[in-house]
Amino acid sequence: MPADPVQPYTSYLLRVWRVQEQDRSSCRALLESIATGERIGFDNLADLVAFLEVQMRAEDQSPDMRD
């Protein structure tokens, strides 16, 4: 039986916390690339998800494997 091909992937450390703003609370997030150490902050979870969707589309088009 042939071995499964290695699928490209990207590893992140994700930190999420809640912030109280006047009369409501919201979530903030910090995403850190394991490979590069780059950190990206997000003011809400929708922006985090949108960023990850773009990254996954770029990953699908890239032949290299990232850690």
Distance bins in CASP14 RR format, pairs under 12 A and 6 or more apart:
PFRMAT RR
TARGET T0000
AUTHOR 0000-0000-0000
RMODE 2
METHOD distances of the structure
MODEL  1
5 63 0 0 0 0 0 1 0 0 0 0 0
5 65 0 0 0 0 0 1 0 0 0 0 0
6 63 0 0 0 0 0 1 0 0 0 0 0
6 64 0 0 0 0 0 1 0 0 0 0 0
6 65 1 0 0 1 0 0 0 0 0 0 0
6 66 0 0 0 0 0 1 0 0 0 0 0
6 67 0 0 0 0 0 1 0 0 0 0 0
7 56 0 0 0 0 0 1 0 0 0 0 0
7 59 0 0 0 0 1 0 0 0 0 0 0
7 60 0 0 0 0 0 1 0 0 0 0 0
7 62 0 0 0 0 0 1 0 0 0 0 0
7 63 0 0 0 0 0 1 0 0 0 0 0
7 65 0 0 0 0 1 0 0 0 0 0 0
7 66 0 0 0 0 0 1 0 0 0 0 0
8 35 0 0 0 0 0 1 0 0 0 0 0
8 55 0 0 0 0 0 1 0 0 0 0 0
8 56 0 0 0 0 0 1 0 0 0 0 0
8 58 0 0 0 0 0 1 0 0 0 0 0
8 59 1 0 1 0 0 0 0 0 0 0 0
8 60 0 0 0 0 1 0 0 0 0 0 0
8 61 0 0 0 0 0 1 0 0 0 0 0
8 62 1 0 0 1 0 0 0 0 0 0 0
8 63 1 0 0 1 0 0 0 0 0 0 0
8 64 1 0 0 1 0 0 0 0 0 0 0
8 65 1 0 1 0 0 0 0 0 0 0 0
8 66 1 0 0 1 0 0 0 0 0 0 0
8 67 0 0 0 0 1 0 0 0 0 0 0
9 33 0 0 0 0 0 1 0 0 0 0 0
9 34 0 0 0 0 0 1 0 0 0 0 0
9 35 0 0 0 0 0 1 0 0 0 0 0
9 55 0 0 0 0 0 1 0 0 0 0 0
9 56 0 0 0 0 1 0 0 0 0 0 0
9 59 1 0 0 1 0 0 0 0 0 0 0
9 60 0 0 0 0 0 1 0 0 0 0 0
9 62 0 0 0 0 0 1 0 0 0 0 0
9 64 0 0 0 0 0 1 0 0 0 0 0
9 65 1 0 0 1 0 0 0 0 0 0 0
9 66 1 0 0 1 0 0 0 0 0 0 0
9 67 1 0 0 1 0 0 0 0 0 0 0
10 31 0 0 0 0 0 1 0 0 0 0 0
10 32 0 0 0 0 0 1 0 0 0 0 0
10 33 1 0 0 1 0 0 0 0 0 0 0
10 34 1 0 0 1 0 0 0 0 0 0 0
10 35 1 0 0 1 0 0 0 0 0 0 0
10 36 0 0 0 0 1 0 0 0 0 0 0
10 37 0 0 0 0 0 1 0 0 0 0 0
10 38 0 0 0 0 0 1 0 0 0 0 0
10 51 0 0 0 0 0 1 0 0 0 0 0
10 52 0 0 0 0 1 0 0 0 0 0 0
10 54 0 0 0 0 0 1 0 0 0 0 0
10 55 1 0 0 1 0 0 0 0 0 0 0
10 56 0 0 0 0 1 0 0 0 0 0 0
10 58 0 0 0 0 1 0 0 0 0 0 0
10 59 1 0 0 1 0 0 0 0 0 0 0
10 60 0 0 0 0 0 1 0 0 0 0 0
10 62 0 0 0 0 1 0 0 0 0 0 0
10 64 0 0 0 0 0 1 0 0 0 0 0
10 65 0 0 0 0 1 0 0 0 0 0 0
10 66 1 0 1 0 0 0 0 0 0 0 0
10 67 1 0 0 1 0 0 0 0 0 0 0
11 31 0 0 0 0 0 1 0 0 0 0 0
11 32 0 0 0 0 1 0 0 0 0 0 0
11 33 1 0 0 1 0 0 0 0 0 0 0
11 34 1 1 0 0 0 0 0 0 0 0 0
11 35 1 0 0 1 0 0 0 0 0 0 0
11 36 0 0 0 0 0 1 0 0 0 0 0
11 37 0 0 0 0 0 1 0 0 0 0 0
11 55 0 0 0 0 0 1 0 0 0 0 0
11 59 0 0 0 0 0 1 0 0 0 0 0
11 65 0 0 0 0 0 1 0 0 0 0 0
11 66 1 0 0 1 0 0 0 0 0 0 0
11 67 1 0 1 0 0 0 0 0 0 0 0
12 29 0 0 0 0 0 1 0 0 0 0 0
12 30 0 0 0 0 1 0 0 0 0 0 0
12 31 1 0 1 0 0 0 0 0 0 0 0
12 32 1 0 0 1 0 0 0 0 0 0 0
12 33 1 0 0 1 0 0 0 0 0 0 0
12 34 1 0 0 1 0 0 0 0 0 0 0
12 35 0 0 0 0 1 0 0 0 0 0 0
12 36 0 0 0 0 0 1 0 0 0 0 0
12 37 0 0 0 0 1 0 0 0 0 0 0
12 38 0 0 0 0 1 0 0 0 0 0 0
12 39 0 0 0 0 1 0 0 0 0 0 0
12 40 0 0 0 0 1 0 0 0 0 0 0
12 41 0 0 0 0 0 1 0 0 0 0 0
12 42 0 0 0 0 0 1 0 0 0 0 0
12 48 0 0 0 0 0 1 0 0 0 0 0
12 51 0 0 0 0 0 1 0 0 0 0 0
12 52 0 0 0 0 1 0 0 0 0 0 0
12 55 0 0 0 0 1 0 0 0 0 0 0
12 56 0 0 0 0 0 1 0 0 0 0 0
12 66 0 0 0 0 0 1 0 0 0 0 0
12 67 0 0 0 0 0 1 0 0 0 0 0
13 29 0 0 0 0 0 1 0 0 0 0 0
13 30 0 0 0 0 1 0 0 0 0 0 0
13 31 1 0 0 1 0 0 0 0 0 0 0
13 32 1 0 1 0 0 0 0 0 0 0 0
13 33 0 0 0 0 1 0 0 0 0 0 0
13 34 1 0 0 1 0 0 0 0 0 0 0
13 35 0 0 0 0 0 1 0 0 0 0 0
13 36 0 0 0 0 0 1 0 0 0 0 0
13 37 0 0 0 0 1 0 0 0 0 0 0
13 38 0 0 0 0 0 1 0 0 0 0 0
13 39 0 0 0 0 1 0 0 0 0 0 0
13 40 0 0 0 0 0 1 0 0 0 0 0
14 27 0 0 0 0 0 1 0 0 0 0 0
14 28 0 0 0 0 0 1 0 0 0 0 0
14 29 1 0 0 1 0 0 0 0 0 0 0
14 30 1 0 0 1 0 0 0 0 0 0 0
14 31 1 0 1 0 0 0 0 0 0 0 0
14 32 1 0 0 1 0 0 0 0 0 0 0
14 33 0 0 0 0 0 1 0 0 0 0 0
14 34 0 0 0 0 0 1 0 0 0 0 0
14 39 0 0 0 0 0 1 0 0 0 0 0
14 40 0 0 0 0 0 1 0 0 0 0 0
14 41 0 0 0 0 0 1 0 0 0 0 0
14 42 0 0 0 0 1 0 0 0 0 0 0
14 45 0 0 0 0 0 1 0 0 0 0 0
14 48 1 0 0 1 0 0 0 0 0 0 0
14 49 0 0 0 0 0 1 0 0 0 0 0
14 51 0 0 0 0 0 1 0 0 0 0 0
14 52 0 0 0 0 1 0 0 0 0 0 0
15 27 0 0 0 0 0 1 0 0 0 0 0
15 28 0 0 0 0 1 0 0 0 0 0 0
15 29 1 0 0 1 0 0 0 0 0 0 0
15 30 1 0 1 0 0 0 0 0 0 0 0
15 31 1 0 0 1 0 0 0 0 0 0 0
15 32 1 0 0 1 0 0 0 0 0 0 0
15 39 0 0 0 0 1 0 0 0 0 0 0
15 40 0 0 0 0 0 1 0 0 0 0 0
15 41 0 0 0 0 1 0 0 0 0 0 0
15 42 0 0 0 0 0 1 0 0 0 0 0
15 48 0 0 0 0 0 1 0 0 0 0 0
16 26 0 0 0 0 0 1 0 0 0 0 0
16 27 1 0 1 0 0 0 0 0 0 0 0
16 28 1 0 0 1 0 0 0 0 0 0 0
16 29 1 0 1 0 0 0 0 0 0 0 0
16 30 0 0 0 0 1 0 0 0 0 0 0
16 31 0 0 0 0 1 0 0 0 0 0 0
16 41 0 0 0 0 0 1 0 0 0 0 0
16 42 0 0 0 0 1 0 0 0 0 0 0
16 44 0 0 0 0 0 1 0 0 0 0 0
16 45 1 0 0 1 0 0 0 0 0 0 0
16 48 0 0 0 0 1 0 0 0 0 0 0
16 49 0 0 0 0 0 1 0 0 0 0 0
17 25 0 0 0 0 0 1 0 0 0 0 0
17 26 0 0 0 0 0 1 0 0 0 0 0
17 27 1 0 0 1 0 0 0 0 0 0 0
17 28 1 0 1 0 0 0 0 0 0 0 0
17 29 1 0 0 1 0 0 0 0 0 0 0
17 30 0 0 0 0 1 0 0 0 0 0 0
17 41 0 0 0 0 0 1 0 0 0 0 0
17 42 0 0 0 0 0 1 0 0 0 0 0
17 43 0 0 0 0 0 1 0 0 0 0 0
17 45 0 0 0 0 0 1 0 0 0 0 0
18 24 0 0 0 0 0 1 0 0 0 0 0
18 25 1 0 1 0 0 0 0 0 0 0 0
18 26 1 0 0 1 0 0 0 0 0 0 0
18 27 1 0 1 0 0 0 0 0 0 0 0
18 28 1 0 0 1 0 0 0 0 0 0 0
18 29 0 0 0 0 0 1 0 0 0 0 0
18 44 0 0 0 0 0 1 0 0 0 0 0
18 45 0 0 0 0 0 1 0 0 0 0 0
19 25 1 0 0 1 0 0 0 0 0 0 0
19 26 1 0 1 0 0 0 0 0 0 0 0
19 27 1 0 0 1 0 0 0 0 0 0 0
19 28 1 0 1 0 0 0 0 0 0 0 0
19 29 0 0 0 0 0 1 0 0 0 0 0
19 42 0 0 0 0 0 1 0 0 0 0 0
19 43 0 0 0 0 1 0 0 0 0 0 0
19 44 0 0 0 0 0 1 0 0 0 0 0
20 26 0 0 0 0 1 0 0 0 0 0 0
20 27 0 0 0 0 0 1 0 0 0 0 0
20 28 0 0 0 0 0 1 0 0 0 0 0
21 27 0 0 0 0 0 1 0 0 0 0 0
21 28 0 0 0 0 0 1 0 0 0 0 0
21 43 0 0 0 0 0 1 0 0 0 0 0
21 44 0 0 0 0 0 1 0 0 0 0 0
25 44 0 0 0 0 0 1 0 0 0 0 0
26 42 0 0 0 0 0 1 0 0 0 0 0
26 43 1 0 0 1 0 0 0 0 0 0 0
26 44 1 0 0 1 0 0 0 0 0 0 0
26 45 0 0 0 0 1 0 0 0 0 0 0
26 46 0 0 0 0 0 1 0 0 0 0 0
26 47 0 0 0 0 0 1 0 0 0 0 0
27 41 0 0 0 0 0 1 0 0 0 0 0
27 42 0 0 0 0 1 0 0 0 0 0 0
27 43 0 0 0 0 1 0 0 0 0 0 0
27 44 1 0 0 1 0 0 0 0 0 0 0
27 45 1 0 1 0 0 0 0 0 0 0 0
27 46 0 0 0 0 1 0 0 0 0 0 0
27 47 0 0 0 0 0 1 0 0 0 0 0
27 48 0 0 0 0 1 0 0 0 0 0 0
27 49 0 0 0 0 0 1 0 0 0 0 0
28 40 0 0 0 0 0 1 0 0 0 0 0
28 41 1 0 0 1 0 0 0 0 0 0 0
28 42 1 0 0 1 0 0 0 0 0 0 0
28 43 1 0 0 1 0 0 0 0 0 0 0
28 44 1 0 0 1 0 0 0 0 0 0 0
28 45 0 0 0 0 1 0 0 0 0 0 0
28 47 0 0 0 0 0 1 0 0 0 0 0
28 48 0 0 0 0 1 0 0 0 0 0 0
29 39 0 0 0 0 0 1 0 0 0 0 0
29 40 0 0 0 0 1 0 0 0 0 0 0
29 41 1 0 0 1 0 0 0 0 0 0 0
29 42 1 0 1 0 0 0 0 0 0 0 0
29 43 0 0 0 0 1 0 0 0 0 0 0
29 44 0 0 0 0 1 0 0 0 0 0 0
29 45 1 0 0 1 0 0 0 0 0 0 0
29 46 0 0 0 0 0 1 0 0 0 0 0
29 47 0 0 0 0 1 0 0 0 0 0 0
29 48 1 0 1 0 0 0 0 0 0 0 0
29 49 0 0 0 0 1 0 0 0 0 0 0
29 50 0 0 0 0 0 1 0 0 0 0 0
29 51 0 0 0 0 1 0 0 0 0 0 0
29 52 0 0 0 0 0 1 0 0 0 0 0
30 37 0 0 0 0 0 1 0 0 0 0 0
30 38 0 0 0 0 0 1 0 0 0 0 0
30 39 1 0 1 0 0 0 0 0 0 0 0
30 40 1 0 0 1 0 0 0 0 0 0 0
30 41 1 0 1 0 0 0 0 0 0 0 0
30 42 1 0 0 1 0 0 0 0 0 0 0
30 43 0 0 0 0 0 1 0 0 0 0 0
30 47 0 0 0 0 0 1 0 0 0 0 0
30 48 0 0 0 0 1 0 0 0 0 0 0
30 51 0 0 0 0 0 1 0 0 0 0 0
31 37 0 0 0 0 0 1 0 0 0 0 0
31 38 0 0 0 0 1 0 0 0 0 0 0
31 39 1 0 0 1 0 0 0 0 0 0 0
31 40 1 0 1 0 0 0 0 0 0 0 0
31 41 1 0 0 1 0 0 0 0 0 0 0
31 42 1 0 0 1 0 0 0 0 0 0 0
31 45 0 0 0 0 0 1 0 0 0 0 0
31 47 0 0 0 0 0 1 0 0 0 0 0
31 48 1 0 0 1 0 0 0 0 0 0 0
31 49 0 0 0 0 0 1 0 0 0 0 0
31 50 0 0 0 0 0 1 0 0 0 0 0
31 51 1 0 0 1 0 0 0 0 0 0 0
31 52 1 0 0 1 0 0 0 0 0 0 0
31 55 0 0 0 0 1 0 0 0 0 0 0
32 38 1 0 0 1 0 0 0 0 0 0 0
32 39 1 0 1 0 0 0 0 0 0 0 0
32 40 1 0 0 1 0 0 0 0 0 0 0
32 41 0 0 0 0 1 0 0 0 0 0 0
32 42 0 0 0 0 0 1 0 0 0 0 0
33 39 1 0 0 1 0 0 0 0 0 0 0
33 40 0 0 0 0 1 0 0 0 0 0 0
33 41 0 0 0 0 0 1 0 0 0 0 0
33 51 0 0 0 0 0 1 0 0 0 0 0
33 52 0 0 0 0 0 1 0 0 0 0 0
33 55 0 0 0 0 1 0 0 0 0 0 0
33 66 0 0 0 0 1 0 0 0 0 0 0
33 67 0 0 0 0 1 0 0 0 0 0 0
34 66 0 0 0 0 1 0 0 0 0 0 0
34 67 1 0 0 1 0 0 0 0 0 0 0
35 64 0 0 0 0 0 1 0 0 0 0 0
35 65 0 0 0 0 0 1 0 0 0 0 0
35 66 1 0 1 0 0 0 0 0 0 0 0
35 67 1 0 1 0 0 0 0 0 0 0 0
36 66 0 0 0 0 1 0 0 0 0 0 0
36 67 0 0 0 0 1 0 0 0 0 0 0
37 67 0 0 0 0 0 1 0 0 0 0 0
38 51 0 0 0 0 0 1 0 0 0 0 0
38 55 0 0 0 0 0 1 0 0 0 0 0
38 66 0 0 0 0 0 1 0 0 0 0 0
40 47 0 0 0 0 1 0 0 0 0 0 0
40 48 0 0 0 0 1 0 0 0 0 0 0
40 50 0 0 0 0 0 1 0 0 0 0 0
40 51 1 0 0 1 0 0 0 0 0 0 0
40 52 0 0 0 0 0 1 0 0 0 0 0
40 54 0 0 0 0 0 1 0 0 0 0 0
40 55 0 0 0 0 0 1 0 0 0 0 0
41 47 0 0 0 0 1 0 0 0 0 0 0
41 48 0 0 0 0 1 0 0 0 0 0 0
41 51 0 0 0 0 1 0 0 0 0 0 0
42 48 1 0 1 0 0 0 0 0 0 0 0
42 49 0 0 0 0 1 0 0 0 0 0 0
42 50 0 0 0 0 1 0 0 0 0 0 0
42 51 1 0 0 1 0 0 0 0 0 0 0
42 52 0 0 0 0 1 0 0 0 0 0 0
43 50 0 0 0 0 0 1 0 0 0 0 0
43 51 0 0 0 0 0 1 0 0 0 0 0
44 50 0 0 0 0 1 0 0 0 0 0 0
44 51 0 0 0 0 0 1 0 0 0 0 0
45 51 0 0 0 0 0 1 0 0 0 0 0
45 52 0 0 0 0 0 1 0 0 0 0 0
46 52 0 0 0 0 0 1 0 0 0 0 0
46 53 0 0 0 0 0 1 0 0 0 0 0
47 53 0 0 0 0 0 1 0 0 0 0 0
47 54 0 0 0 0 0 1 0 0 0 0 0
48 54 0 0 0 0 0 1 0 0 0 0 0
48 55 0 0 0 0 0 1 0 0 0 0 0
49 55 0 0 0 0 0 1 0 0 0 0 0
49 56 0 0 0 0 0 1 0 0 0 0 0
50 56 0 0 0 0 0 1 0 0 0 0 0
50 57 0 0 0 0 0 1 0 0 0 0 0
51 57 0 0 0 0 0 1 0 0 0 0 0
51 58 0 0 0 0 0 1 0 0 0 0 0
52 58 0 0 0 0 0 1 0 0 0 0 0
52 59 0 0 0 0 0 1 0 0 0 0 0
53 59 0 0 0 0 0 1 0 0 0 0 0
53 60 0 0 0 0 0 1 0 0 0 0 0
54 60 0 0 0 0 0 1 0 0 0 0 0
54 61 0 0 0 0 0 1 0 0 0 0 0
55 61 0 0 0 0 0 1 0 0 0 0 0
55 62 0 0 0 0 0 1 0 0 0 0 0
55 66 0 0 0 0 1 0 0 0 0 0 0
56 62 0 0 0 0 0 1 0 0 0 0 0
56 66 0 0 0 0 0 1 0 0 0 0 0
58 64 0 0 0 0 0 1 0 0 0 0 0
58 66 0 0 0 0 0 1 0 0 0 0 0
59 65 0 0 0 0 1 0 0 0 0 0 0
59 66 1 0 0 1 0 0 0 0 0 0 0
END
